[in-house]
Amino acid sequence: MIKNRLSIDLLDERLVMHMNGHSGGVVFGKYDLRDKCDDIIRMIGELEYLKSDKKVLTPNFANTLQILGDLIYTEIILRDIDNPIRKLYLSYTDPSRIKSPAELLDLSISFMMNKRFFNLPIELMRDENKAPVATRIPVYRMITTHRAYIRRKELLEGKKKGKKGKGKIRALLICSNTHLTQGDRLQVGNELITNKQIYLPPVKELDEATEIYEINNIIDKAKERYNIEADVVNSDELDYETFQKKLLSSNKYDIIHYSGHGYYDGRPESSDSCIFLWKNKEKEERVAVKRDELSGLLEYQDNLKLVYLSCCQGAKFDEGSPVKINNFMGLLDAIALAGVSNVIGMRWSISPLHAEDLAQKFYSALFLNDDHNSIEAALTKARAATYHYDNKSVWCSPVLVKQDL
């Protein structure tokens, strides 16, 4: 488990850093990040253009990633070479004092941010080390929910065999292998429309729905270490009614993994996010489960500690004003506000092959390793394992949102 957490609070007009764990310390930065944050968010638009134009294999994409990562580190950590924030950061991350790379997995860096900074791609941050910080040290976004909950235990706490613990870890693995073309009927809320009436791109059928079975194989191997079991629902068994029933089973699941399609509509007049399901087992109509509905369904899962959205654009946040009528900025935000303490989603569109690869690496690190098997450390290992891929968008696509409940 994580031994030390370096917390960076991004507020409107000041930056605060403090260390929790073996030793303490609080330092303050009195500079305003708002204007620079807006510049960074505008710059990430170039990455999104290159990603949508399938130019992730070009040097330009990798160079833009590096420039953004350097800029984020400069503006948040360096800013003033003599500032105490830089000194505290380096005192825990300086390579000269690190005995082994594994030691960095005992540390985590949490960015507590209000919604103004949600679009800030902190996962790209690069310090003096050549590799991005998130491929060496667990990095995540930390939020506080408006709801009052008793703080939940860590996912694996007390679950190892031979140790005292209550019950099993229960996982729900869902595959929703839908497809969508122009003219297909789609249910959004209570309204039945066609794809021609709204802006939706074609959604291809997944080549093979193997992701949840590979994860289930990992869970089967993990049974030697943990009290754990999985409920697998493949696309042939899944429809909208089944999905609702599964999520309305209160207190049942610790993990929900969704493998399928997701979508983000960035138009100012109708900005929203959703995942897709078949309306019925006949597979004649589709349902778009929007973020507000998904949040409402997940509120019934009182034991839920992790939701993993293995789909496109699950971590895409609304641009512009953070004040929304439903107070949600995207799927990750909506799920967190339902009271889920760990949510993982993809910033961009991701191929089924890379989505499956990331998920396998994450769950293998989480359940099959002897140490450093927290959610944030497992994601760091998955990033590190995919960092050298030709497709430079894979390692930085996952976004982790955490909260203490």
Rosetta blueprint (number, residue, H / E / L):
1 M L
2 I L
3 K L
4 N E
5 R E
6 L E
7 S E
8 I E
9 D E
10 L E
11 L L
12 D L
13 E L
14 R L
15 L E
16 V E
17 M E
18 H E
19 M E
20 N E
21 G L
22 H L
23 S L
24 G L
25 G L
26 V E
27 V E
28 F E
29 G E
30 K L
31 Y L
32 D L
33 L L
34 R H
35 D H
36 K H
37 C H
38 D H
39 D H
40 I H
41 I H
42 R H
43 M H
44 I H
45 G H
46 E H
47 L H
48 E H
49 Y H
50 L H
51 K H
52 S H
53 D L
54 K L
55 K L
56 V L
57 L L
58 T L
59 P H
60 N H
61 F H
62 A H
63 N H
64 T H
65 L H
66 Q H
67 I H
68 L H
69 G H
70 D H
71 L H
72 I H
73 Y H
74 T H
75 E H
76 I H
77 I H
78 L H
79 R L
80 D L
81 I L
82 D L
83 N L
84 P H
85 I H
86 R H
87 K H
88 L H
89 Y H
90 L H
91 S H
92 Y H
93 T H
94 D L
95 P H
96 S H
97 R H
98 I L
99 K L
100 S L
101 P H
102 A H
103 E H
104 L H
105 L H
106 D H
107 L E
108 S E
109 I E
110 S E
111 F E
112 M E
113 M E
114 N L
115 K H
116 R H
117 F H
118 F L
119 N L
120 L L
121 P L
122 I H
123 E H
124 L H
125 M L
126 R L
127 D L
128 E L
129 N L
130 K L
131 A L
132 P L
133 V H
134 A H
135 T H
136 R L
137 I L
138 P L
139 V E
140 Y E
141 R E
142 M E
143 I L
144 T L
145 T L
146 H L
147 R L
148 A L
149 Y L
150 I L
151 R L
152 R L
153 K L
154 E L
155 L L
156 L L
157 E L
158 G L
159 K L
160 K E
161 K L
162 G L
163 K L
164 K L
165 G L
166 K L
167 G L
168 K L
169 I E
170 R E
171 A E
172 L E
173 L E
174 I E
175 C E
176 S L
177 N L
178 T L
179 H L
180 L E
181 T L
182 Q L
183 G L
184 D L
185 R E
186 L E
187 Q E
188 V E
189 G L
190 N L
191 E E
192 L E
193 I E
194 T E
195 N H
196 K H
197 Q H
198 I L
199 Y L
200 L L
201 P L
202 P L
203 V E
204 K L
205 E L
206 L L
207 D L
208 E L
209 A L
210 T L
211 E H
212 I H
213 Y H
214 E H
215 I H
216 N H
217 N H
218 I H
219 I H
220 D H
221 K H
222 A H
223 K L
224 E L
225 R L
226 Y E
227 N L
228 I E
229 E E
230 A E
231 D E
232 V E
233 V E
234 N L
235 S L
236 D L
237 E L
238 L L
239 D L
240 Y H
241 E H
242 T H
243 F H
244 Q H
245 K H
246 K H
247 L H
248 L L
249 S L
250 S L
251 N L
252 K L
253 Y L
254 D L
255 I E
256 I E
257 H E
258 Y E
259 S E
260 G L
261 H L
262 G E
263 Y E
264 Y E
265 D E
266 G L
267 R L
268 P L
269 E L
270 S L
271 S L
272 D E
273 S E
274 C E
275 I E
276 F E
277 L E
278 W E
279 K L
280 N L
281 K L
282 E L
283 K L
284 E L
285 E L
286 R E
287 V E
288 A E
289 V E
290 K E
291 R H
292 D H
293 E H
294 L H
295 S H
296 G H
297 L H
298 L H
299 E L
300 Y L
301 Q L
302 D L
303 N L
304 L L
305 K L
306 L E
307 V E
308 Y E
309 L E
310 S E
311 C L
312 C L
313 Q L
314 G L
315 A L
316 K L
317 F L
318 D L
319 E L
320 G L
321 S L
322 P L
323 V L
324 K L
325 I L
326 N L
327 N L
328 F L
329 M L
330 G L
331 L H
332 L H
333 D H
334 A H
335 I H
336 A H
337 L H
338 A L
339 G L
340 V L
341 S L
342 N E
343 V E
344 I E
345 G E
346 M E
347 R L
348 W L
349 S L
350 I L
351 S L
352 P H
353 L H
354 H H
355 A H
356 E H
357 D H
358 L H
359 A H
360 Q H
361 K H
362 F H
363 Y H
364 S H
365 A H
366 L H
367 F H
368 L L
369 N L
370 D L
371 D L
372 H L
373 N L
374 S L
375 I H
376 E H
377 A H
378 A H
379 L H
380 T H
381 K H
382 A H
383 R H
384 A H
385 A H
386 T H
387 Y L
388 H L
389 Y L
390 D L
391 N L
392 K L
393 S L
394 V L
395 W L
396 C L
397 S L
398 P E
399 V E
400 L E
401 V E
402 K E
403 Q L
404 D L
405 L L
